[in-house]
């Protein structure tokens, strides 16, 4: 799963969580039905918005839902899932954009794709996804060539971008692709009057997705030497935040101009959750369970200098005994401390009864981590476990939906947007 709209289930109240899951599972099953089991790996949170928008503009009918069989990701429970043209359009768009992402990783020789045999296999998969997406798009009256053209232009624009270039020039291909997908939901729903406002909402959504992806990856890209639009154009994070806020506001205004039958879920995802996504990307606020690791990191970072880094005053590294300075309570610098000269533990030795922590296990390999990840998904531990071991890092983590104390949006029904 990937995407910028990742709503906390505790904020999806009044049956919206079930609706959101219905569209997510509907996208996954549409991929399987039309394109085979393997295509389900391109299921993503942003793609389902296409399905949500299509249904929000149409009158409710009995054929819009079907009961899906047990699934490991649902704890082997059945569930009603979305079906129809909206889910199929979401599947076609997801396939084409995922294909573009694979080709981009191959071009950058990222990770294992730097090896020729794997790169060749990835290209074949991407080509198959392109054809499958184009076939489904044609059946729905949607020409996926606009998406492919946008991806091709993206590489050319990035090659020409440099310090002083407009960041909006770099985001334009993504804006064009998402505008086309959003606008076609109005065609499928039989509401031609909605094409223009939804195209505008899609354009701004594409801009926002590109911006937030750049913000979240800037540190990693700098460390690996990868291309990043913010770094390449010299755009500050303050300017990126301004553009992101303007995009969120513009999406809200565009949604006002569209006519919906039932826009409750679309409103929450595009008017409220996008604001949360911006805050999360820029680190200004987050849902409590999402910030659990960061919260504890911040507490220990302030007291102990984070990962044994800067000390309480931002000066020299203090280590886990920062408050004592050089007088490590288990070292030999403090005569009155355990382990000091004349103390029971002896100079430089731990006191009686001190137990050394066992060494931490190392990271798992790629394939071993994949196997553990599948097991965590099939047992729903990623969502519901109080604590589980990270599949690759082996760090202790909490289930993403366990004991979240975030508050649902208080004004979704009567807000001014």
C-alpha positions as CSV (number, residue, x, y, z in Angstrom):
1,X,0.0,0.0,0.0
2,X,1.3,3.5,-0.8
3,X,-0.2,6.9,-1.2
4,X,-0.5,10.3,0.6
5,X,-4.0,9.8,1.8
6,X,-3.7,7.3,4.7
7,X,-6.6,8.0,7.0
8,X,-6.7,6.7,10.6
9,X,-9.6,4.4,11.0
10,X,-10.6,6.2,14.2
11,X,-11.3,9.4,12.2
12,X,-13.6,7.6,9.8
13,X,-16.7,7.6,11.8
14,X,-20.4,7.0,11.0
15,X,-19.8,4.0,8.7
16,X,-17.1,5.8,6.7
17,X,-14.5,3.2,7.7
18,X,-16.5,0.4,6.2
19,X,-17.1,2.5,3.0
20,X,-13.3,3.3,2.7
21,X,-12.5,-0.4,3.1
22,X,-15.1,-1.3,0.6
23,X,-13.4,0.8,-2.0
24,X,-9.9,-0.4,-1.0
25,X,-10.9,-4.0,-1.3
26,X,-12.9,-3.2,-4.5
27,X,-9.8,-1.8,-6.1
28,X,-7.8,-4.9,-5.1
29,X,-10.4,-7.3,-6.4
30,X,-10.9,-5.4,-9.6
31,X,-7.2,-5.7,-10.3
32,X,-7.3,-9.5,-9.6
33,X,-10.4,-10.0,-11.7
34,X,-9.2,-8.1,-14.8
35,X,-5.4,-8.6,-14.6
36,X,-4.6,-11.6,-12.4
37,X,-3.3,-12.1,-8.9
38,X,0.1,-10.5,-9.2
39,X,-1.4,-7.2,-10.3
40,X,-2.9,-6.7,-6.8
41,X,0.5,-5.5,-5.6
42,X,-0.3,-2.1,-7.2
43,X,-3.2,-1.6,-4.8
44,X,-2.8,1.9,-3.3
45,X,-4.6,4.3,-1.1
46,X,-4.7,7.2,-3.6
47,X,-6.0,5.1,-6.4
48,X,-9.2,4.2,-4.5
49,X,-10.1,8.0,-4.5
50,X,-11.1,7.5,-8.2
51,X,-13.5,4.8,-7.2
52,X,-14.8,7.0,-4.3
53,X,-15.4,10.0,-6.6
54,X,-17.3,7.9,-9.1
55,X,-19.6,6.5,-6.6
56,X,-20.1,9.9,-4.9
57,X,-21.6,11.2,-8.1
58,X,-24.0,8.3,-8.9
59,X,-27.3,7.2,-7.4
60,X,-27.0,4.3,-5.0
61,X,-28.0,1.0,-6.7
62,X,-28.1,-2.6,-5.5
63,X,-25.2,-3.6,-7.8
64,X,-22.7,-1.2,-6.3
65,X,-21.7,-3.7,-3.6
66,X,-21.0,-7.4,-3.5
67,X,-19.9,-9.6,-0.6
68,X,-16.3,-10.7,-1.0
69,X,-15.0,-14.0,0.5
70,X,-12.6,-14.3,3.4
71,X,-9.3,-12.5,3.0
72,X,-6.2,-12.7,5.3
73,X,-5.8,-9.0,5.3
74,X,-9.3,-8.7,6.8
75,X,-8.7,-11.4,9.4
76,X,-10.4,-14.0,7.2
77,X,-13.7,-12.2,7.3
78,X,-16.1,-11.5,4.5
79,X,-17.0,-7.9,3.7
80,X,-19.0,-5.8,1.2
81,X,-16.8,-4.4,-1.5
82,X,-17.3,-1.7,-4.2
83,X,-17.7,-2.9,-7.7
84,X,-18.4,-1.4,-11.1
85,X,-16.8,1.1,-13.4
86,X,-15.2,3.3,-10.7
87,X,-13.2,0.4,-9.3
88,X,-12.1,-0.7,-12.7
89,X,-11.0,2.9,-13.7
90,X,-9.0,3.0,-10.4
91,X,-7.4,-0.3,-11.3
92,X,-6.4,0.9,-14.8
93,X,-4.9,4.1,-13.5
94,X,-3.1,2.3,-10.7
95,X,-1.6,-0.2,-13.2
96,X,-0.3,2.5,-15.6
97,X,1.2,4.7,-12.9
98,X,2.7,1.7,-11.1
99,X,4.3,0.7,-14.4
100,X,5.8,4.2,-14.7
101,X,7.2,4.0,-11.2
102,X,8.8,0.6,-12.0
103,X,10.4,2.0,-15.1
104,X,11.7,5.0,-13.2
105,X,13.3,2.7,-10.6
106,X,14.9,0.7,-13.4
107,X,16.3,3.9,-15.0
108,X,17.7,5.0,-11.6
109,X,19.1,1.5,-11.0
110,X,17.6,1.5,-7.5
111,X,18.5,-1.4,-5.3
112,X,18.1,-4.9,-6.8
113,X,16.9,-3.3,-10.1
114,X,20.5,-2.3,-10.7
115,X,21.2,-5.9,-11.8
116,X,20.5,-6.5,-15.4
117,X,18.4,-9.8,-15.1
118,X,16.1,-8.2,-12.5
119,X,15.9,-5.0,-14.5
120,X,14.9,-6.9,-17.6
121,X,12.2,-8.8,-15.7
122,X,10.9,-5.5,-14.2
123,X,10.6,-4.0,-17.6
124,X,8.6,-6.9,-18.9
125,X,6.2,-6.6,-15.9
126,X,5.9,-2.8,-16.5
127,X,5.1,-3.4,-20.2
128,X,2.4,-5.9,-19.3
129,X,0.8,-3.5,-16.8
130,X,0.8,-0.7,-19.4
131,X,-1.1,-2.9,-21.9
132,X,-3.5,-4.2,-19.2
133,X,-4.3,-0.7,-18.0
134,X,-4.7,0.6,-21.6
135,X,-7.1,-2.3,-22.3
136,X,-9.3,-1.6,-19.3
137,X,-9.2,2.1,-19.9
138,X,-10.4,1.7,-23.5
139,X,-13.3,-0.4,-22.3
140,X,-14.3,2.5,-20.0
141,X,-13.7,5.2,-22.6
142,X,-10.5,6.5,-20.9
143,X,-7.4,6.9,-23.0
144,X,-4.4,6.0,-20.7
145,X,-2.1,7.5,-23.3
146,X,-2.4,10.8,-21.4
147,X,-0.9,9.1,-18.4
148,X,2.0,7.5,-20.4
149,X,2.7,10.8,-22.1
150,X,2.8,12.6,-18.7
151,X,5.3,10.1,-17.4
152,X,7.5,10.4,-20.5
153,X,7.5,14.2,-20.2
154,X,8.4,14.0,-16.5
155,X,11.8,12.5,-17.3
156,X,12.5,15.2,-19.9
157,X,11.5,18.0,-17.5
158,X,13.5,16.7,-14.7
159,X,16.6,16.5,-16.9
160,X,16.2,20.2,-17.7
161,X,15.3,21.4,-14.2
162,X,18.0,23.2,-12.2
163,X,18.4,26.0,-9.5
164,X,15.9,28.7,-10.2
165,X,13.5,26.5,-12.2
166,X,9.9,26.6,-11.2
167,X,8.8,23.7,-9.0
168,X,5.4,23.8,-10.7
169,X,7.0,23.1,-14.0
170,X,8.3,19.8,-12.5
171,X,4.9,18.9,-11.0
172,X,2.9,19.6,-14.2
173,X,3.0,16.1,-15.7
174,X,1.7,14.6,-12.5
175,X,-1.0,17.3,-12.3
176,X,-2.1,16.5,-15.9
177,X,-2.3,12.8,-15.3
178,X,-4.4,13.0,-12.1
179,X,-6.6,15.7,-13.6
180,X,-7.5,13.4,-16.5
181,X,-8.4,10.5,-14.1
182,X,-10.5,12.7,-11.8
183,X,-12.4,14.3,-14.7
184,X,-13.3,10.9,-16.2
185,X,-15.1,9.9,-13.0
186,X,-17.7,12.6,-14.1
187,X,-18.1,10.8,-17.5
188,X,-18.6,7.4,-15.9
189,X,-21.2,8.9,-13.4
190,X,-23.1,10.7,-16.2
191,X,-22.4,14.2,-14.8
192,X,-20.6,16.1,-17.5
193,X,-20.9,19.3,-15.6
194,X,-18.5,18.0,-13.0
195,X,-15.7,17.4,-15.4
196,X,-14.1,20.9,-15.0
197,X,-14.2,21.2,-11.2
198,X,-13.0,17.6,-10.8
199,X,-10.2,18.1,-13.3
200,X,-9.1,21.1,-11.2
201,X,-9.3,19.1,-8.0
202,X,-7.3,16.3,-9.7
203,X,-4.7,18.8,-11.0
204,X,-4.1,20.1,-7.5
205,X,-4.2,16.6,-6.0
206,X,-1.4,15.6,-8.4
207,X,0.6,18.7,-7.4
208,X,0.2,17.9,-3.7
209,X,1.2,14.2,-4.2
210,X,4.4,15.3,-6.0
211,X,5.2,17.9,-3.4
212,X,4.7,15.6,-0.4
213,X,6.6,12.8,-2.0
214,X,9.5,15.2,-2.5
215,X,9.4,16.5,1.0
216,X,9.3,13.1,2.6
217,X,12.1,11.8,0.4
218,X,14.4,14.8,0.4
219,X,16.7,13.5,3.2
220,X,16.9,10.0,1.8
221,X,17.5,11.4,-1.7
222,X,20.3,13.6,-0.5
223,X,22.0,10.7,1.3
224,X,21.8,8.4,-1.8
225,X,22.5,11.1,-4.4
226,X,19.1,10.6,-6.0
227,X,17.3,13.5,-7.8
228,X,14.8,15.4,-5.8
229,X,12.7,18.3,-7.1
230,X,13.1,20.5,-4.1
231,X,16.8,20.1,-4.0
232,X,17.2,20.4,-7.8
233,X,15.2,23.6,-8.1
234,X,16.5,25.1,-4.8
235,X,12.9,25.4,-3.4
236,X,12.8,25.9,0.3
237,X,10.5,23.8,2.5
238,X,8.7,27.0,3.5
239,X,7.8,27.6,-0.1
240,X,6.9,23.9,-0.6
241,X,4.6,24.2,2.5
242,X,2.9,27.3,1.0
243,X,2.3,25.5,-2.3
244,X,0.9,22.4,-0.4
245,X,-1.5,24.6,1.7
246,X,-2.7,26.4,-1.5
247,X,-3.3,23.0,-3.2
248,X,-5.4,21.8,-0.2
249,X,-7.5,25.0,-0.2
250,X,-7.9,24.8,-4.0
251,X,-9.2,21.2,-3.8
252,X,-11.8,22.2,-1.3
253,X,-13.0,25.1,-3.5
254,X,-13.1,22.8,-6.5
255,X,-15.2,20.2,-4.7
256,X,-17.8,23.0,-3.8
257,X,-18.4,23.5,-7.5
258,X,-19.1,19.8,-8.2
259,X,-22.5,18.1,-7.7
260,X,-22.6,14.9,-5.7
261,X,-25.2,12.4,-4.6
262,X,-23.3,11.5,-1.4
263,X,-19.9,13.0,-0.9
264,X,-19.4,12.2,2.8
265,X,-16.3,9.9,2.2
266,X,-14.9,12.0,-0.7
267,X,-15.2,15.1,1.5
268,X,-13.4,13.6,4.4
269,X,-10.6,12.2,2.2
270,X,-10.0,15.2,0.0
271,X,-10.9,18.1,2.4
272,X,-9.7,16.8,5.7
273,X,-7.3,13.9,5.3
274,X,-5.2,15.9,2.8
275,X,-4.6,18.5,5.5
276,X,-3.4,15.7,7.8
277,X,-1.2,14.4,5.1
278,X,0.5,17.8,4.7
279,X,1.0,18.1,8.5
280,X,2.4,14.6,8.6
281,X,4.9,15.2,5.7
282,X,6.1,18.5,7.2
283,X,6.2,17.1,10.8
284,X,3.8,19.7,12.2
285,X,1.3,17.3,13.7
286,X,0.2,13.6,13.4
287,X,-2.1,11.1,14.7
288,X,-0.9,9.8,18.1
289,X,-0.3,6.2,17.0
290,X,1.6,7.3,13.9
291,X,3.8,9.6,15.9
292,X,4.5,7.0,18.6
293,X,7.9,6.3,17.4
294,X,8.7,9.9,16.7
295,X,7.2,11.0,20.1
296,X,9.4,8.7,22.0
297,X,12.3,9.6,19.8
298,X,11.7,13.2,20.6
299,X,11.5,12.6,24.4
300,X,14.7,10.6,24.5
301,X,16.3,12.9,21.9
302,X,15.7,15.8,24.3
303,X,17.0,14.0,27.4
304,X,19.7,11.9,26.0
305,X,20.5,13.4,22.6
306,X,18.4,11.0,20.5
307,X,20.5,8.1,19.1
308,X,23.4,9.1,21.4
309,X,23.7,12.2,19.3
310,X,23.5,15.8,20.5
311,X,23.1,16.3,24.2
312,X,20.4,18.2,26.0
313,X,21.8,21.6,25.0
314,X,22.5,20.6,21.4
315,X,26.2,20.4,22.1
316,X,28.6,17.4,22.2
317,X,27.2,13.9,22.2
318,X,26.2,13.0,25.7
319,X,25.4,9.3,25.3
320,X,22.8,7.6,27.5
321,X,24.3,9.3,30.6
322,X,24.1,12.8,29.3
323,X,22.8,14.4,32.6
324,X,26.0,13.2,34.4
325,X,28.4,14.7,31.8
326,X,31.7,12.8,32.1
327,X,30.7,11.3,35.5
328,X,29.2,8.1,34.1
329,X,27.4,6.4,37.0
330,X,28.8,3.1,35.9
331,X,32.3,4.4,35.0
332,X,35.3,5.5,37.0
333,X,34.9,9.3,36.9
334,X,32.6,9.7,39.9
335,X,34.0,8.5,43.2
336,X,30.5,8.4,44.8
337,X,28.9,6.5,42.0
338,X,28.5,2.7,41.7
339,X,31.5,1.3,40.0
340,X,33.7,4.3,41.0
341,X,37.0,4.0,42.8
342,X,36.4,2.1,46.1
343,X,32.8,1.3,45.1
344,X,31.4,-2.3,45.2
345,X,31.7,-2.7,41.4
346,X,35.3,-1.7,41.3
347,X,36.8,0.9,38.9
348,X,35.1,0.8,35.5
349,X,33.0,-2.3,36.4
350,X,29.2,-2.5,36.8
351,X,27.8,-2.8,40.3
352,X,26.7,-6.1,41.7
353,X,23.5,-7.4,40.2
354,X,23.9,-5.4,37.0
355,X,22.8,-7.3,34.0
356,X,24.0,-6.4,30.6
357,X,21.4,-6.2,27.8
358,X,21.6,-9.0,25.3
359,X,22.9,-7.9,21.8
360,X,20.2,-6.7,19.5
361,X,19.4,-8.9,16.5
362,X,20.6,-7.7,13.2
363,X,18.4,-6.7,10.2
364,X,16.8,-9.4,8.2
365,X,17.6,-9.9,4.6
366,X,15.3,-8.7,1.9
367,X,13.5,-12.1,1.2
368,X,13.4,-13.1,4.8
369,X,11.8,-9.7,5.6
370,X,9.3,-10.2,2.8
371,X,8.3,-13.6,4.3
372,X,7.8,-12.0,7.7
373,X,5.9,-9.1,6.2
374,X,3.4,-11.5,4.6
375,X,3.0,-13.3,7.9
376,X,2.3,-10.1,9.7
377,X,-0.3,-9.1,7.1
378,X,-2.0,-12.5,7.1
379,X,-2.4,-12.4,10.9
380,X,-3.4,-8.7,11.0
381,X,-0.6,-7.9,13.4
382,X,0.4,-4.8,11.4
383,X,-3.0,-3.3,12.3
384,X,-4.0,-4.8,15.6
385,X,-1.0,-6.2,17.5
386,X,0.0,-4.4,20.7
387,X,3.6,-5.0,19.7
388,X,5.4,-6.8,16.8
389,X,8.9,-7.0,15.4
390,X,9.6,-5.1,12.2
391,X,9.9,-7.4,9.3
392,X,13.3,-6.0,8.1
393,X,14.6,-3.8,10.9
394,X,13.4,-6.1,13.7
395,X,12.6,-3.1,15.8
396,X,9.7,-3.2,18.2
397,X,6.6,-1.5,16.7
398,X,2.9,-1.1,17.6
399,X,0.0,-2.0,15.4
400,X,-1.1,1.1,13.4
401,X,-4.7,1.0,14.7
402,X,-4.1,0.0,18.3
403,X,-5.2,2.4,21.0
404,X,-5.1,5.5,18.9
405,X,-6.2,8.5,20.9
406,X,-6.7,10.8,17.9
407,X,-10.0,12.7,17.7
408,X,-12.3,12.4,14.8
409,X,-12.8,15.6,12.9
410,X,-15.5,17.5,14.8
411,X,-16.8,19.6,11.9
412,X,-16.9,17.3,8.9
413,X,-20.7,17.6,8.5
414,X,-21.0,21.4,9.0
415,X,-17.6,22.7,8.2
416,X,-17.4,25.8,5.9
417,X,-15.4,24.0,3.3
